[in-house]
Amino acid sequence: MYEIRLIAGDLAHRNDSLYKENVMDSIRLIAPCGLACSDCPMHLAKDSPGLKISLSDKLGIPIEKVACGCCRDEHGVINCNEATSCCAVFSCSEEKGVEFCCDCADFPCERYQPYADRASEVPHNLKMYNLGLIKKLGSEKFIKKYAKQTRENYFKGKCKI
C-alpha cells in the first residue's frame, strides 16, 4: 500500500476553479468515513499534471496510479492504494444506507478505533473529528471552511493541550 501524506507545497498545485466547483458536490467529495477527498493530494493530482509528477516522484508511485477519482466514484476501491477489494467502511455505509458514518445508529463502532500505525503518513485518525464537524455543520460547510485546514493542521500543526 502506498503512503499518502501531505507533502509541503503539494496543494499549491490546487486548481481554485475546480475547488469551487467541487464545493457544490460536497457529499461526493467526502468518503463515508469522513476523509475529505477534496483535499487529498491523490485526488487533486487527477486534474493537476504538476502535482501528479511531484507525487509520483516523491512517493515512488507509477504515474498512472497517482490519480484517484475519490472514494464514492471508485465505489470504495481505491486504486492508488493498490486496493483489490472494497473498503469495509464504504461497504458498511452502503449496506446501512447512510451517507456518512455519523448518520448511523451504531456510530461510533469498532471501525473507528484509532491506530498510531502510519499516522504520520495517512490522515485516517482525522475521521472522527471530520465526522463530528460534518454532523454539526453539514458537508458543504465542512468542505468549504474546514476540510483543508484540518488536514493541514494534522500534518503541519502543533498539539495544543
Residue, then its C-alpha position, 0 to 999 in steps of 0.5 A: m500500500y502506498e503512503i499518502r501524506l501531505i507533502a509541503g507545497d503539494l496543494a499549491h498545485r490546487n486548481d481554485s476553479l475546480y475547488k469551487e466547483n467541487v464545493m457544490d458536490s460536497i457529499r461526493l467529495i467526502a468518503p463515508c468515513g469522513l476523509a475529505c477527498s477534496d483535499c487529498p493530494m491523490h485526488l487533486a493530482k487527477d486534474s493537476p499534471g504538476l502535482k501528479i509528477s511531484l507525487s509520483d516522484k516523491l512517493g515512488i508511485p507509477i504515474e498512472k496510479v497517482a490519480c484517484g477519482c475519490c472514494r464514492d466514484e471508485h465505489g470504495v476501491i481505491n486504486c492508488n492504494e493498490a486496493t483489490s477489494c472494497c473498503a469495509v467502511f464504504s461497504c458498511s455505509e452502503e449496506k446501512g444506507v447512510e451517507f456518512c458514518c455519523d448518520c448511523a445508529d451504531f456510530p461510533c463502532e469498532r471501525y473507528q478505533p484509532y491506530a498510531d500505525r502510519a499516522s504520520e503518513v495517512p490522515h485516517n485518525l482525522k475521521m472522527y473529528n471530520l465526522g463530528l464537524i460534518k454532523k454539526l455543520g453539514s458537508e458543504k460547510f465542512i468542505k468549504k471552511y474546514a476540510k483543508q485546514t484540518r488536514e493541514n493542521y494534522f500534518k503541519g500543526k502543533c498539539k495544543i493541550 
